[in-house]
Amino acid sequence: EITLEFVEAASKQVSEGNVISQSIAAKTMIAKKDTVKIIISRGKISYVPNFYGLDETQGQIAATKADVPINVVYYYSNSIPASYLISQSIPAGTEIKGEIVALMYSLGKPYIGNFDSEDVFTMIQTINEMNGKGAQLTYELAYISNSEKKGTIVTTNYKGCFVNVGTHIVIRVSMGS
């Protein structure tokens, strides 16, 4: 009776489930109690790199070298500088096969531009877009009598500066004359 020993191994060239190699060549005479070791392909396997400490460009290079597919998303952060990694979805060193690693990169702190004399909805739209990326900004509208066109921003408590995630913004809006 011949014993077959099956071992799985990763292979970039041989597709999953197919034979990579065997310990005894085909058409070779063997004894009844011999063992034939057959290496079966697990398919293409990759190992997740450690993306921490790498900026976005370095992370792209590391992913390409490791043949690891990535999905990059961006969020605001008070503590992680812009373009640096906040988190990765699969730990470094993990063996993957077809999974996509999600990389969350920092946008740094939210920047509030100068919206004076702009329509209030322009600023609200900008805040909502930033909140979609984790800025967690809140705002209140304070209506004031002013000669500016109704609905125009007269001033805000923050303008032309970086703010912390979660900052509350007061938008003073003209009621018109």
Steps between C-alpha positions, in 0.01 A plus 500: 500500500640842402463790743420840359600800709341829392662830594371843407730783392457847357581549133489802272532279190271202577132572556322386814425127528750391235815296560822698536726198533530145629783321679526215248501570127219368282547148355762415768473148649439509876464243776159421648571678830654815354359845576444751224496862615280721281519878528164665424478871419313730735523760227658840530559603862617839619608631839374834627783750552524725803373833369551686830769766480463523122348799329245440225755481217722257692187295584406473132852377421491243784160369384623464141817317607300262723235454228230601748188678372405807705208737534602842629263723698569836659391638838582803709715454809621727779806289572612334174661733242350521152598211266594263785319180592228499765418130470513193278217245490716185495802471732853493361632151429154352437483258208230607257356362183286744307406720796531875466677690776325824597745775588373807684729798443486830684395828347642672808283754679201651318570834332228766515535750219372857499132485402421867567263640234423145377156343497444312829415178317849495344656476846243249624569280196876521568447406867281204399766377253766528771276314746474218247875460558482500879533873578202485743449876465184653640363843422236745603349776293467839668289741294587868525371822348745613237516677165636185331268295280269271696661157556856632462762419763609811686763328713589174676690424820760307297637598159817432311626256763530136603262381772473185708271215403169564679525882498179704530471784246277804539390640165356852510258539209345819366123539518533780244422863567 
